[in-house]
Every structure is written in structure tokens, then in C-alpha cells.
Amino acid sequence: MKTKTMGALCAALVISGAVAANAAEVKLPKNMAWTAYNTGTTGYNQSVAIGKALKDKYGVTLRVVPGKNDISRLTPVKAGKVDYSANGIATFFASEGVFQFADSNWGPMPVRVLLSASGSAGLSVAVAADKGIKTYADLKGKRVAYVRGGDALNVGIAGMLACGGLTYDDVEKVEFPGYGAAWEGMVNDQVDAMFASTLSGPTKKLEASPRGIYWPPTPHNDEKCWGGIKKTAPYFVPRMITKGTGISAEQPYEGPAYPYPILMTLAKQDKNEVYSLTRAIVEEYDNYSAAEPAAKGWALKNQLLDWVVPYHDGAIMYLKEAGVWTDAHQAHNDKLVERQGVLADAWSKMDMKLEGDAFASKWLEMRAAALSKAGFDPIWK
């Protein structure tokens, strides 16, 4: 027994030494850049906080480049001018080659995730409390916002409508030029439902207005509701939300969410650098999350390892080392990579002479056919 115990101790010391050696091998370039949402947003602020932690520990100067929309955030990544983006759900849309990426200049991208933030806030559709709407099914015939060019917002709304067995055809669609205008419309009684983060500023204005605010629940045990959401917007996950307008730990909201920000790169990015960056962000968590409370969602325990976008091989190296990556996660990741391969093959056969709506329509047709033939759900047709 003593011999076995000593052997186990020696093995533990060897493992400990190996981990320590790996930690010492974290190598990052002295200058890095990634894109993020506009200055002042939580995504930008979290990126800056992570950058300071990397500077303090590793001497890295991180330049955070703000981008006002999905295209402006991903264009530098596509062009190779920056290697990473603290992005939103356009990470998934880019991987799939849909919406603004259903364009001859874009198409499906070999997107890879390093890490993401899943905190206590939610991303859902709020309604004006003065309409007596208690479930998403109650939105039938009501005024629902539609933001021109706001794919992430509109698909999110469609997902919550699907929870109630509805589509945009079942409601009065009210178009707005932007997110802010739609929320002004909520306060001004021009529309009754709009998508938002539960922590966003405009929701507080609605709460303080005569109309008030209410978040219809998406009960986590309601298979019909979640079946509709997953069919329409599969990136949503159920979460007990404890932070937001009219929401607290004492009055939680059984709702939907998805990670934000999502730190992404392309598959070609250097594996060892991605490993080092992933490890550094995990190990410096206490430092940047203390400086920016919203960054607590980056904790290792909060990572969605079987989500809708594949992880980078370098990130997987660290996640395996950290003991959180399983064979099931790998199998799931492999299927996502296979899906991207099907999309890339279909894209290679596209007629690039088509333009505008004709191009997008033909691509969606070819995309759906290729995915269906390979046994994947196209989601969008």
C-alpha cells in the first residue's frame, strides 16, 4: 500500500509538473487586436478588461477595434487584419452563410470559438405590460417589431414567436430602421414586443414608462415551446435569469439566452497561439472579472461546449488539459466541422455571376439541398 501511495504521489507530482510546464509555455504575441461591439457596450468593456489582464500578466498590448455592425466586426477577421473578434450571434450566421453572409463576398466561414461569456442575463422578447400579454402565444394579432437589417434581432423574435406556435405571419409586423428606434416605438405605444438583453438600457425606459414591461417565460420543461425555439433559432439555451429589468435573484425569469460576447477566430489561426490565449483568459479570470462585473460569464464552468459553432483545436487542447472536454464534446464538435465542410462544398459550386436577391435565393436553395442530403437540418431555407 505504501508503495502504491508513493507511486501515486510521484505520478501526481509529474502531472503537476507537466501542468506547470505548460503554464510556463503560454506564449502570446506582444501586440494583438480583436474587434468588438461599439465603445461603451458590455462586449467592448469586457474586451478591454481582458486586455488589461493580459497586459498585466503577459505584457500583451491588446487593441480592441469597435465595429458598429456584424459586417464591420468580421471584415477585418476575413481580411486577416485582426485574428479574433468578441462577437455576437453573427458568429453562427457567418458559419452558416446566411442573412447578410448569403452574399458573393462572404458565404459560409470556417469559424471557430475559443471561449464565450454566459452570465446571469438573458436575451429575449419583452412586451409592454399594458397589453396583458402573459405568454408568447398571446402575441397573436399584436404589434411586433421588425428591424430592417437586424437579422439577430428578428431571428430572436421569430424564435420567441415559435415558442408560442406563431410566426411573423400571425402578428402585425411593424418595421423600424434600427434597434433604438424600435425601443422608442415600445415606449411610444407604436409596437408591443421587441427583442433585447434583459440588462439593456432601453428596457429600463419601458419599465419606467406608463406602459411597463413584462418578459413572457419560456418554461424549461415546455417541450413544445423549446421545440419551436430550437427549430427557428437553435443557438438559444434555457437559463434561469437573475439579472435584468424587473428581474432579480428573488424574482428570476425562466427564459432564453445565448453566449455574448463570443470570442471567435478562423480555423486557420495558429493552434498554439489559440491554446495560449484560451488558457490565459481562463487563468486571469479573477483579475478581469473583478474589474468588469459583466465579465463573470467567462468562467470556465459557464462554457457551452456542445453549442452550435465548433471550437478551435487550440482551445480544445486547453479544455482537455483543464479536464472539461469529453469524448461526447469531441463527437459533437466533429459533426459541426463536418457541417461546415458540407457548406463549403456547396459554396464552391455556386454561380458567382448571380447578383443580389437572385444570388441569395439560389444559395439558400443549394445550401438547404446539400445539408439535407448530408443528414443535417438546414434551419433556414
FIKOLKE-718824 format. One record per residue: residue in three letters; x, y, z of N, C-alpha, C in turn. Coordinates in pm, whole numbers, plus 32768, in hexadecimal, padded with zeros to 4 digits. Layout:
ALAXYZXYZXYZ ...
This chain:
MET80537F8880008000800080008057807D8000 LYS80C480788051811B80ED8057815C81057FCE THR818280967F8D81C080A37F0A816080E17EA6 LYS80E280B37EA8807D80E97E4D8063817C7E6A THR805E819C7EEC804582277F1280B682817EE2 MET813282547EF681A482A27EC981A482AF7E31 GLY817D82417DEE817782467D5C811082AA7D2D ALA809B82AB7D70803283097D4C806183987D64 LEU80AA83AB7DD580DC84307DF5813E84607D8A CYS819784057D6181F784287CF981B1844B7C76 ALA814983FB7C5680FD84157BDB80BA849E7BE2 ALA808484BD7C598043853F7C6B80A685B07C5A LEU8120859B7C90818786027C8381B086147BF2 VAL81B785A47BA981DA85AB7B1B817085F97ACF ILE80EF85D87AEA8081861D7AA7808386B17ACA SER809786CD7B4F809C87587B7B810C87A27B34 GLY817F875F7B2981F1879D7AE681D587B77A54 ALA818D87577A15816C87687987811187DF7973 VAL80AD87EE79CC8051885E79C3809C88E179D6 ALA80F688E07A3C814489597A56819A897C79DC ALA81D28913799D8223892B792681D0896878B6 ASN8158893078A581008965783E80DD89F7785A ALA80C08A1578DB809E8A9D78FF81108AFB78DD ALA818B8ACC78F382008B1F78D582118B32783F GLU81D28ADA77F081E08AE1775F81738B34771B VAL81238B77776B80C18BD17730810C8C3F76E5 LYS80FC8C43766381448CA4761180E18CF375BD LEU80E18D7475D180888DCC758880D98E3A7544 PRO80AD8E6874D180F38ED8749180E78F5674E7 LYS81488FAC74DD81489026752F80D990867506 ASN80AD907C748A804090D1745B7FD3907A741C MET7F58908E744A7EE6904574147E7690A873F8 ALA7E1C908073A07DA590D373867D2E90787370 TRP7CBD90A173A57C41905F73807BD290C47378 THR7B6C90A5732B7AFA90FF731F7A9490E0738B ALA7A3F914373A579D6913374097964919273E2 TYR78FC91917432788E91EE741D78BD927D7439 ASN786792DE7420788C936A743078BD938B74BC THR790A93F774C779399427754978C1944175A4 GLY78D1941C76227865942F7682780B93B77693 THR780F935A763477BF92E176427803928176A4 THR77B5922476D877EF91C577377856916C76F3 GLY7841914C767378A390FB762B79289142761E TYR792491C37600799F921275F579E3921D767D ASN7995923D76E479CD924F776A7A0E91CF779E GLN79CF915C77837A0990DD77AF7A8B90C17765 SER7A8F90E276E57B0A90CD76987B7C912276CF VAL7B5E919E76F17BC391F777297BF591C177AF ALA7B99918F78027BC0915778847C1B90DD7873 ILE7BFA908778137C4F901377F77CD7904377C6 GLY7CD790A977727D5390E0773E7DAE911277AC LYS7D76915578107DC79187787F7E05911378CC ALA7DB690A978E27DEA903479297E5C8FF378DC LEU7E4F8FEC78577EBA8FB378057F36900B7808 LYS7F21908E780E7F9290EB78157FDC90DA789A ASP7F9090D379067FCD90C9798B801A9047799C LYS7FE58FD8796680248F56797D808B8F327911 TYR806B8F50789480C08F20782781018F8F77D5 GLY80E6900C77F78120907B77AC80E5908C7722 VAL806D9056770D802B905F768A7FDF90E3767F THR7FF09126760F7F9F919D75F37F2E91747596 LEU7EB4917575CC7E3F914D757D7DF791CA754B ARG7DEC91D674C97DA09244748D7D149212746B VAL7CB0924F74A87C259228748F7BEA92887428 VAL7BC4925273B57B9192A373467AF9929D7346 PRO7AB6930E73627A23930A736579E7930072DA GLY797C92B372CF793592A6725078A092BB7266 LYS7862930D721377D79332722C777492C67204 ASN77A0926671B0774591FB71877793917B716C ASP774B9111714B778A908E713A77F1908D70C9 ILE77CF90CD705B782B90D06FE978AB911B700C SER789E918C7050791691DA7072796C919370DA ARG792F913C712B797F90F0718C79C8907B714C LEU7989903D70E779C48FC670AC7A198FE07030 THR7A0690536FF17A5890736F7C7AEE90706F9B PRO7B1C90AD70097BAD90A770277BDD90197043 VAL7B868FC4707C7BAA8F3970957BB98EF0700F LYS7B598F026FB87B5C8EC46F337BD78EF06EE5 ALA7BFA8F716EF27C6C8FA96EA77CF28F8A6EE7 GLY7CF08F516F607D6D8F326FA57DAE8FA86FE9 LYS7D6490156FF87D9C908C703B7D95907F70D2 VAL7D35903571057D32900D71927D168F777195 ASP7D3B8F3872017D2E8EA672087CB58E767257 TYR7C7A8ED072A87C0D8EA573017B9F8F0F7304 SER7B2A8EE3732C7ABB8F4073407A6B8F1673BB ALA7A4F8F77741179F18F61747F79678F827446 ASN792B8F1F740B78B98F3373B378378F0673F5 GLY77C98F1673AA77478EE873D977198E707389 ILE76958E647376765F8DEC7337767D8DE872A1 ALA76B18E57726976DE8E5471DE774E8DEE71CC THR778C8DC5723977EE8D58723377AE8CDC71F4 PHE77358CBE721E76EC8C4A71E976BB8C65715B PHE76858CDC714376548CFE70BE76C58CF77056 ALA773D8D25707D77B08D20702377D88C8F7008 SER77D58C3C706E77F58BAF705D77948B6D6FFB GLU77178B976FFF76AF8B5B6FAC76A38B9C6F23 GLY76DB8C156F1276D08C5B6E9276438C8C6E75 VAL75FE8CBE6EDC75748CEB6ECB75678D806EEB PHE74F18DB76EC674D08E446EDA75378E9D6E94 GLN75798EF76EDA75D68F516E95764E8F086E5B PHE76648E8D6E8676D48E3E6E5276AD8DE96DD8 ALA762F8DEF6DB076018DAC6D36761D8E086CC1 ASP769B8E246CAD76C98E896C4E77498E556C0D SER775E8E776B8F77D28E436B4778578E6B6B86 ASN78568ED66BD378D18F036C1778EA8EBA6C9A TRP78888E696CC478958E276D4678868D906D3B GLY780D8D606D4E77FA8CD06D50781E8C956DD7 PRO780E8C116DE7782C8BD16E6878C08BDC6E8A MET78DB8BFC6F0979658C0E6F36798D8B9E6F96 PRO7A0D8B726F937A3C8B0C6FF17A578B47707B VAL79EB8B7270BA79F38BB6713B7A128B5371AB ARG7A608B80720C7A7F8B2E72807A758B837300 VAL7A468B44736A7A378B8673ED7AAF8B677445 LEU7AD98BCC74937B3B8BB474FD7AF28BA37582 LEU7AAA8C0D75A87A5D8C10762379E98C70760E SER79898C6E766979198CCC766178EB8CED76EE ALA78968D5176F778638D7C777977CE8D5B7785 SER77AC8D1277ED77208CF4780B77078D1C789B GLY76CB8D9078AC76B78DC67931762B8DB07966 SER75FF8E0C79B8757D8E0179FB750E8E4B79B3 ALA75328E8E794574CD8ED778F874948E7E788B GLY74278EAA785073E88E5E77E573DD8EB07767 LEU73B88E7076FA739D8EB0767973168E7C764B SER72B48ED7764A722C8EA9763571D68F1975FD VAL71558EFF75F170F48F6275C270A48F957638 ALA70AC9017764D705B905876B56FDC908D7675 VAL6F75909676C66EF690CF76966ECC914276F0 ALA6E7A919976B96E42920677096DD891CC7766 ALA6DE791E777E66D9091A8784B6CFF91D4783F ASP6CE6924777FF6C5D927A77F76C04922B7797 LYS6C3D91CD774E6BEE917F76EF6BBC90FB7729 GLY6BE590DC77A36BB6906177E26BEE8FE277A4 ILE6C5D8FEE77616C9D8F7A77206CE98F2A778A LYS6CC88EAC779A6D098E5877FF6D5B8DE777C3 THR6D398DBF774A6D848D5577056DA28D857678 TYR6DFF8D4276346E1D8D6A75AB6DAA8D48754D ALA6D578CE975726CE18CCC75206C818D427520 ASP6C848D91758B6C2D8E0775966C538E767535 LEU6CC58E6874F06CEE8ECF74906CA18EC6740C LYS6C508E6173FD6C028E5573816BB08ED3736A GLY6BC28F0F72F56B7A8F8872D26BB49008730D LYS6C198FFD73616C559073739F6CC290AF7346 ARG6CEE9126736A6D55916D731D6DE09140734B VAL6E2C910772EF6EB090D173106F1A911572B9 ALA6F89913D72F76FF1918872B0703B9130724C TYR7067917171E070BF9134717C7124919F7155 VAL71A49183716C720D91E77154724E91CB70CD ARG7248922B70727282921A6FED731992056FF9 GLY734691926FC573D491716FCC73FF91397052 GLY73A3912870AE73C590F7713573AA90637142 ASP73F8901370FC73DD8F8270F673DD8F417180 ALA74408F6271D474488F24725873CC8F4472AA LEU739B8FBF729D73238FE872E672A88FA172B0 ASN72998FA0722D72218F6871F072178ED17200 VAL72898E8C71F572878DFB7209726A8DDB729C GLY729F8E2F72F7727F8E1D738571EA8E2D739F ILE71AE8E917360711E8EA4736F70D28E2D7334 ALA70FE8E0072BE70BC8D8C727F70C58D1272D9 GLY71358D03731F71448C92737B70DF8C9673EC MET70CA8D0D7425706A8D1974936FDA8D0B7460 LEU6FC08D3D73E76F3C8D2573AC6F248C90739B ALA6F8B8C4873706F7E8BB7735D6F628B6F73E0 CYS6F958BA6744E6F748B6E74D26EDC8B6C74E6 GLY6E9A8BD374B16E098BDC74BE6DBE8BA17448 GLY6E068B5973F06DC68B1C737C6DA38B807310 LEU6DE98BF3730D6DCB8C5E72AF6E418C7A7252 THR6E268CC471E86E8D8CFB71916E6D8D8F717D TYR6EC18DD471326EA58E6171146E228E7170C7 ASP6DF48E0770836D758E0E70396CFD8E197096 ASP6D118DF571146CA18DF571756C978E7771C4 VAL6CF48ED471AA6CF68F5171F76CF78FC77196 GLU6CE7903E71CD6CF490B8717E6D8690E37184 LYS6DCD90D271176E5C90F071126E70918770FF VAL6EB491C4715F6ECD925471596F6392697141 GLU6F8692A370CF701292B270AB7050933070E6 PHE70CF9323710F711C9393714471A693937103 PRO71E6940970FB726A941170BC72DC93DF7113 GLY72C393CE7195732F93A371ED72FC93787276 TYR7359934372C573389311734B7301938073A4 GLY734793F273A7731C946273FD7292949473D8 ALA727994A0735571F794D0732771879471734F ALA71A393EE7349713D938C7370711A93997403 TRP717F93B27457716393C174E6711F94457506 GLU713B94AC74B770EF952874C5705D950D74A1 GLY704994B8743C6FC2949274156F7994487483 MET6FC293F874D26F8593B375446F51941975AA VAL6FA5947975CB6F7F94DF762E6F0D953675FB ASN6F0E955375786EAB95AD753C6E2C9566750D ASP6E1994E675336DA1949A75126D8E9488747C GLN6DFE947374356DF6945573A66E0393C0738B VAL6E33937773EE6E4B92E973E06E4292A9746A ASP6E27922774706E0D91E574F16E779181751C ALA6ED4915C74C36F3890F674E66FB99110749B MET7029910074E370AC911874A6711690C774EE PHE717D90A274A471EB905074D8725390A8751F ALA72929070758972FB90B975D07343905E7632 SER73B6908C765E73F4905276D573A39080774D THR7394902A77AF734690517825738990C37872 LEU740B90DA785574559143789B746091C4784A SER742791CA77D3743C923F777D73F292BA77B1 GLY742D932E779573F693AD77C3736993C97795 PRO734793B3771472BF93D276E6725293897733 THR727093127768720992CA77B371E593137834 LYS7245935B786B722A93A878E571CE941E78C6 LYS71DE9458784F718694C7782870F694967818 LEU70E7941E77E1706093E777D3702493CA785C GLU7075939178B570459373793B701593F27982 ALA705D9461796D703C94DF79B16FC9952B796F SER6FA2950078F76F37954378AE6EAF951478E1 PRO6E44955878BA6DBC952C78E26D9B949E78B0 ARG6DE0946F78496DC093ED78116DF5937B7868 GLY6E6C938B78A46EA7932178F36EE192B3789B ILE6F23925378D96F6691E8788E6F47916078C9 TYR6F4390FB78736F30907178A16F7D90157842 TRP6FBB8FAE787C70058F4A782F6FB68EC67831 PRO6F6E8EA377C76F298E2177C66F8D8DAF77D7 PRO6F708D4F782A6FD08CE278436FD78C7E77D1 THR70478C3977CA70568BC4777270738B4F77CF PRO700B8B15780D70218AAD7873707E8A3F7841 HIS70E08A207891714889C37864711689347852 ASN70A58914788E706C888D787C6FFE888B7812 ASP6FEC88FB77CC6F85890477646FC488D876DF GLU6FB2885A76BC6FF3882276456FBF886275C4 LYS6F40888575C16F0888C475486F47894D7532 CYS6F50899B759C6F8D8A207594701D8A167565 TRP706D89C475A770FB89BB7587711489737503 GLY70B6891B74DC70C188DF745870B6894973EC GLY705889A8740170478A1673A270C08A70739E ILE70F68A917414716C8AE8741A71E28AA773D3 LYS71FE8A2973F3727289E573BB726689D17324 LYS71ED89C072F371D789AF726471F38A31721A THR71D58AA0725B71E08B24721B72658B687237 ALA72968B5C72B173118B9F72DC735B8B42733C PRO73A18ADD730873D98A71735B74488A9C73BA TYR74738B1773B174E08B46740774B18B707492 PHE742E8B7B74A673FA8B9D752B74058B257589 VAL741F8B41760774228ADA766E73CC8B0976E4 PRO738D8AAC772C733E8AD377A173988B007813 ARG736D8B6A785873BD8B9B78C873618BDD792F MET737D8BC579AE73368C0A7A19737B8C917A2B ILE733A8CF979FB73768D7E79F3735A8DCB7A73 THR73C48E027AAC73B78E477B2E73DE8EDA7B27 LYS74038F0B7AB074278F987AA373E08FD57A2B GLY73A5904A7A437361908E79D772F690EB7A09 THR72B9913179AF724E918E79D171D591427A04 GLY71B2915A7A82714291137ABF716390847AE5 ILE71E390617AE072108FD87AFC727B8FDD7B69 SER72798F7C7BC372DC8F777C2D72E98EE87C5E ALA73478ECF7CB973558E4A7CF372D68E237D3E GLU72938E877D7772178E6E7DC071A08E5C7D60 GLN71A98E9A7CEA71418E8E7C8471828E657BFF PRO71B08DE87BF671F78DBC7B7D71988DAA7B07 TYR71D38DA47A9271898D957A1571B48D1379D1 GLU71568CBB79BB71728C3B7978716E8C5378E2 GLY71E28C7778AD71E38CA5782372528C6D77CF PRO726C8CAD775B72D38C8076FE734D8CDC7702 ALA73BB8CA976CE74358CF976C174918CB4765E TYR74FB8CF8763B75698CBA75F275E78D07761A PRO765C8CCE760376D68D10763076ED8D9775ED TYR77228DF47638774D8E76760577A68EB8766D PRO781D8EE4764378598ED875BF788C8E4A75A4 ILE78A58E2F752478DF8DB074F979678DD074BB LEU79D08DA074F97A558DB874C27A6F8D507455 MET7A788D8073D97A848D2673677AFC8D4B7311 THR7B238CEA72C07B8D8CFB725E7B6D8CA171E8 LEU7BCB8C8D718E7BB88C31711F7C098BB17137 ALA7BE48B4770F47C238AC471097CB98AC870EF LYS7CE78B2070967D748B2470707DCD8B6670DA GLN7D908BA5713F7DE08BEA71A47E3E8B8971ED ASP7EB88BB872097F1E8B6372477EEC8B1E72C4 LYS7EF98A9A72C57EC48A4773327F058A6873B8 ASN7F858A7E73BA7FCB8A9874387FA88B227470 GLU7F968B8374167F6D8C0874467EE08C047480 VAL7E868BBB743D7DFD8BAF74707DFD8B6874F7 TYR7E4E8B0075047E5C8ABC75857E878B1F75F0 SER7EEE8B6D75D37F248BCB76367EBE8C35765C LEU7E768C6B75F87E138CD376147D9F8C9A7666 THR7D718C2376417D048BE4768C7D2D8BCE771D ARG7DA48B98772F7DD48B7E77B77DE58BFE7808 ALA7E1D8C6477C87E348CE2780D7DB08D21783B ILE7D4A8D1C77E47CC98D5878087C8A8D0C787D VAL7C968C89787C7C5F8C3A78EB7CAC8C57796C GLU7D308C5779647D808C6579DD7D7F8CF37A16 GLU7D648D5679C27D5F8DE179F37CD18E0D7A14 TYR7C758DAF7A187BE78DCD7A2F7BD18E257AAA ASP7C0F8E047B1A7BF78E4F7B957C1C8EE27B85 ASN7C808EFE7B357CAE8F887B267C4F8FDC7AD1 TYR7C2B8FAC7A5C7BD590007A087B438FFE7A34 SER7B158F907A737A8A8F8D7AA07A758FE67B1B ALA7AE18FFF7B657AD8905C7BD67ACD90EB7BA3 ALA7B0F91077B327B0E918E7AF97A8E91AA7AAB GLU7A5491427A7179DC91517A1F797990E37A45 PRO791A91017AA178BE909A7AD57874904C7A69 ALA7854908D79F8780C9047798E785F8FD67951 ALA78E48FDA796A793D8F757930793C8EF2797E LYS78EC8EE779E578E78E6B7A3378B58DF579DF GLY78738E13797178418DA9791A78AE8D5978D5 TRP792D8D8A78D8799C8D44789679D08CCF78E7 ALA799F8CB9795F79D08C4C79B479CD8BC77969 LEU7A2E8B7379867A398AF2794179BA8A9F7951 LYS797D8AA679C779058A5779E1788E8A84798C ASN78968AFD795278278B32790278328B14786D GLN789D8AD1784478B08AB977B4784C8A52777F LEU78118A72770B77B78A1576C7780A89C67663 LEU7832894F768A78918901763A784E88AE75CD ASP77C988AD75CA778088657561771B88C2751F TRP774D893874FA76F889A074C076EF898F7429 VAL76D189FA73DE76B489EE734E772A8A1472F4 VAL77988A41732E78108A6572E178848A137319 PRO78D989D872C47946898472F779B389D4733E TYR79F48991739A7A6689CB73E17AE689B77390 HIS7B438A1373A17BC58A0A735F7C18899C739F ASP7C6A895A73507CBE88EE73847D19891E73F5 GLY7D48899A73EC7D9C89D074567D5189E174D9 ALA7CD48A0E74CF7C808A1A75467C6489907581 ILE7C4B892F752A7C3188A675587CAA886E75A1 MET7D22888E75737D9B886475B97D96888D764C TYR7D72890C76617D6C893B76ED7CF689007737 LEU7C8288F776F97C0B88C3773D7C1F88327766 LYS7C6887E677157C8A875C773C7CE7875E77B4 GLU7D4987B577AE7DA987C0781C7D6487E9789D ALA7CFC883D78917CB2886C79057C518802793A GLY7C40879578EE7BEC8727791B7B5887387904 VAL7B33879578A87AA487AE78927A74877E7809 TRP7AD0875777B27AAB872D772A7A9E86957726 THR7A2A866576FC7A0E85D576FE7A0A859C7670 ASP7A028519766779F384D775E47972850375A0 ALA7909851875F17889854575B8789785D1757C HIS78E2862875C078FB86AD758A794686A47506 GLN79A8864B750079F7863C748679A1860A7412 ALA794C85A9742F78F4857373C7789685E07392 HIS7861863173EF7809869F73C7785687037371 ASN78CF8723739C7922878473527943875172C6 ASP796086D172BD79808696723C790B86A271DA LYS78918693720B781A86A071B6780987307186 LEU7828878F71DD781F881B71B67885883C714A VAL78FE880671587965881B70F3793B87D87070 GLU79008762707978CE871D7002786287726FBD ARG780A87AE700C77A188056FD577E088796F87 GLN784788B66FC2788B89236F7C78C988F36EFA GLY78F988786EF8793188406E7E78C888316E11 VAL785088076E3777E287FB6DD877BF88836D9E LEU77BB88E86DF5779C896F6DCA780889A56D6B ALA7886898C6D8C78F389BC6D3878EE897B6CAD ASP78CD88FB6CAA78C388B56C2A785188EE6BD6 ALA77DE89086C16776D89416BCE779089CD6B9A TRP77D78A196BEB77FF8AA16BC4785B8A9E6B4A SER78B18A3C6B4179108A336AD278C98A1B6A4D LYS784B89F06A5477FF89D369DA779F8A4469B4 MET77A28AB26A0277488B2169E6776F8B6D6968 ASP77098B9E6922771E8BF468AD77368C8368DE MET77B38CAE68DE77D68D30691477AE8DA468B8 LYS77768D856843774A8DF067E976C18E276813 LEU76798DDC686675F88E0C6897760F8E8368F4 GLU75A98ED7690175B58F4D6955753B8F5F69AE GLY75508FA76A1E74E38FD16A75748A8F606AA6 ASP74078F786A9E73A58F186AD073AC8E936A85 ALA73CE8E9A6A0573D78E1F69B574478DC669EA PHE74B78E056A1075268DB86A4774FE8D7A6ACC ALA74C68DCC6B2674A18D9B6BAB743C8D2A6BA2 SER73D98D386B4973728CD26B3A73AD8C4F6B09 LYS74058C576AA474438BDD6A6E749D8B9B6AD5 TRP74E78BEC6B2175408BB56B8674F08B6D6BF3 LEU74848BAA6C2274358B6B6C8A73FA8AE66C59 GLU73D58AE36BDA73A18A686B9F740D89FC6B9C MET74848A1E6B6B74F189BE6B62752289936BEC ARG752789F46C47755189DA6CD074F489746D12 ALA7471898D6D08740F89346D46741688A86D0B ALA742588A16C88742A881E6C4574A687CF6C72 ALA751888136C7B759487CF6CA1758E879F6D31 LEU755D87F46D8A755487CE6E1774F1875B6E2B SER748087646DE8741A86FA6DF6745186756DC4 LYS749686786D5374CE85FD6D1A753385BE6D79 ALA757D86136DC475E385E06E2175A885BD6EAA GLY752485CE6EB974E385A96F3674DF86166F9F PHE74F786956F7574F387056FD1747387566FBD ASP74458797702873D187F0701F740088766FE5 PRO73C888A36F7573F589236F3B73D1899B6F92 ILE736A898E6FE5733589F9703C72F18A636FE8 TRP733D8AA16F8F73068B0B6F3773068ADC6EA8 LYS72978AF46E61728B8AC86DD672668B3E6D7C 
